[in-house]
């Protein structure tokens, strides 16, 4: 079973296998564009893999901008969490 919720998470707390490093100038341009779209919308989709441990699933471009300029500022994210169903044992 998959559970999805919104949470505020700092980019520094999100792990990813890869992201394109961007220049400060490019990052500022992207951040201004994100603010025009509405900063309160969820920009990133992450998977919860442990207690306060997350892996980036979607939003790599936004992540590159945020990790460059505001790595410690929490942003709205969709968090996907896999929950196992309770299996009943019958005899």
N, C-alpha and C positions, 0 to 999 in steps of 0.2 A: 504494500500500500504506500502511496506517495502522498505526502502532506506538503502543501505550499503555504508560506506565510511571508509577510513583509517585516523586515528588520532593518535597523540602522547598523551598518558595519563599516569600519574604517578599512580602506583599501590595503593598508599594511597587514591586516589580519586575514587577507584573502591570498591564497596561494594559486599560482598558475604555472603551467609548464612553459609558457612562452608569451611574450608580448613585445610589440615593437616599441623600442625606446624612441621618444619624440623629443625634438628640441623644445626649449622653453617657449620660443615664439609660437610654434605650432600648438603647444599645449595651451597657451593662453587664448589663442584663437578658438580652439575647440571648447575650452571652458566657457568662453563668452557665448558660443552657440548653444551649449547645453543649458546655460542660465536663461537664454531666451526661450527655450523650449519648455522650461519649467523644471526647476531643480528638485521639486518634490516628487517627481515621477521616479519609478524604479529604473535605474540605469543598468544595473548588473543583475545577472541571475547566477546564484551560487548554489553549490550542494554542500550540505552540512555533513562532515565526515567524522566529527568528534565534538567534544566539548570546546566550544569557541574555535573550531577549526573548519575552514571553508575552502572550497576549490571553485574557481571561476568556470562557469559553463557558457555564458553569453555576455557580451558587452566588452570585448577585448579592446576596442578603440577607446571607449570611455574609460576603461581601467587604465590604459596607458597614460591618458591625460591626468586622471585623478592621482595615480601613484607618483607622477612627476611633480605635480603642484601641491596636492593636499593629501599626503599619505596617511595622516593621522586624523583627518576629518571624516566622521561617519556619514555615509550616504545611504539613501533608501535602496534596499536590495530585495529581490524575490529570493527566498531561501527554500530549496527543495530538500526534503528530508524523507528518507526511506524508512518506513516503519514495518517491522515484521508482524504478520498476523499471529495471534495466539493460536497455536495448534493444539486442539484437544485430543487427548489420547483416549481412545475407547478400546475396551477389551472384548 
